[in-house]
Amino acid sequence: MKHSALILSTLLLSLGNPAQAASSCPPGFAMLQDSDTCVRIGGRVRAETIVRSSRTRKADTGTSQASGRVQMDVRKQTDYGPFRAFISVEGVRR
């Protein structure tokens, strides 16, 4: 998981300024600096905690769970036509 965060942060640092986004990229995409490659990064995080009280209040219990997803869509025009790569990584802890 640490490697995924490192790769994601490196990719985010290489993104160009959103104000300078090229019109050749689809909506929601950003162009990498010094490249004609378009990238879109998205994801979600969910966390949940449940606490149950017993009648005597001596044995209260609780559970928690979390999940997350990171998605990356890369597009580039090549001599052979459009190239597209889509990666989705998901993790769950219960």
C-alpha positions as CSV (number, residue, x, y, z in Angstrom):
1,M,0.0,0.0,0.0
2,K,2.9,2.4,0.7
3,H,4.2,1.8,-2.8
4,S,0.8,2.7,-4.3
5,A,0.7,5.9,-2.3
6,L,4.2,6.8,-3.5
7,I,3.3,6.1,-7.1
8,L,0.1,8.2,-6.8
9,S,1.9,11.1,-5.2
10,T,4.6,11.0,-7.9
11,L,2.0,11.1,-10.6
12,L,0.1,13.9,-9.0
13,L,3.3,16.0,-8.8
14,S,3.9,15.4,-12.5
15,L,0.5,16.8,-13.5
16,G,0.5,20.2,-15.1
17,N,-1.3,23.2,-13.9
18,P,-5.1,22.7,-14.3
19,A,-5.4,26.2,-15.6
20,Q,-3.2,25.2,-18.5
21,A,-5.1,22.0,-19.4
22,A,-5.0,21.3,-23.1
23,S,-8.2,21.1,-25.1
24,S,-7.0,17.8,-26.5
25,C,-7.8,16.0,-23.2
26,P,-11.4,14.9,-22.5
27,P,-13.3,16.7,-19.7
28,G,-12.1,15.7,-16.3
29,F,-8.6,14.8,-17.5
30,A,-5.3,16.7,-17.0
31,M,-2.3,16.6,-19.3
32,L,1.1,15.5,-18.0
33,Q,3.8,18.1,-18.2
34,D,5.9,17.9,-21.4
35,S,3.7,15.1,-22.8
36,D,0.5,14.6,-24.7
37,T,-0.7,12.0,-22.2
38,C,-4.1,12.7,-20.5
39,V,-4.7,11.4,-16.9
40,R,-7.7,11.2,-14.7
41,I,-7.4,10.1,-11.0
42,G,-10.4,9.4,-8.8
43,G,-11.5,7.3,-5.9
44,R,-13.5,7.1,-2.7
45,V,-13.1,6.3,1.0
46,R,-15.7,4.9,3.4
47,A,-15.4,4.4,7.1
48,E,-18.0,3.0,9.5
49,T,-18.2,2.4,13.2
50,I,-21.0,0.6,15.1
51,V,-21.3,0.5,18.9
52,R,-23.7,-1.9,20.6
53,S,-24.7,-1.5,24.2
54,S,-25.6,-4.4,26.3
55,R,-28.4,-4.3,28.9
56,T,-26.0,-4.3,31.8
57,R,-23.7,-1.8,30.1
58,K,-20.7,-3.9,31.2
59,A,-20.1,-5.5,27.9
60,D,-20.4,-2.7,25.3
61,T,-19.0,-3.8,22.0
62,G,-18.0,-2.0,18.9
63,T,-16.9,-2.8,15.3
64,S,-15.4,-0.7,12.6
65,Q,-14.7,-1.2,9.0
66,A,-13.2,0.9,6.2
67,S,-12.9,0.6,2.4
68,G,-11.2,2.6,-0.3
69,R,-10.8,2.7,-4.0
70,V,-8.3,4.5,-6.3
71,Q,-8.8,4.7,-10.0
72,M,-6.5,6.0,-12.8
73,D,-7.4,6.4,-16.4
74,V,-4.6,7.2,-18.9
75,R,-5.2,8.1,-22.5
76,K,-2.8,8.9,-25.3
77,Q,-3.0,9.2,-29.1
78,T,-0.5,6.9,-30.9
79,D,0.4,6.2,-34.5
80,Y,-1.7,3.0,-34.3
81,G,-4.7,4.8,-32.8
82,P,-5.9,5.7,-29.3
83,F,-4.2,4.0,-26.3
84,R,-6.1,3.7,-23.1
85,A,-5.2,2.2,-19.7
86,F,-7.5,1.9,-16.8
87,I,-6.4,0.8,-13.3
88,S,-8.6,0.3,-10.3
89,V,-7.4,-0.8,-6.9
90,E,-9.7,-1.5,-4.0
91,G,-9.1,-2.4,-0.3
92,V,-11.4,-3.4,2.5
93,R,-10.7,-3.8,6.3
94,R,-13.3,-5.3,8.5
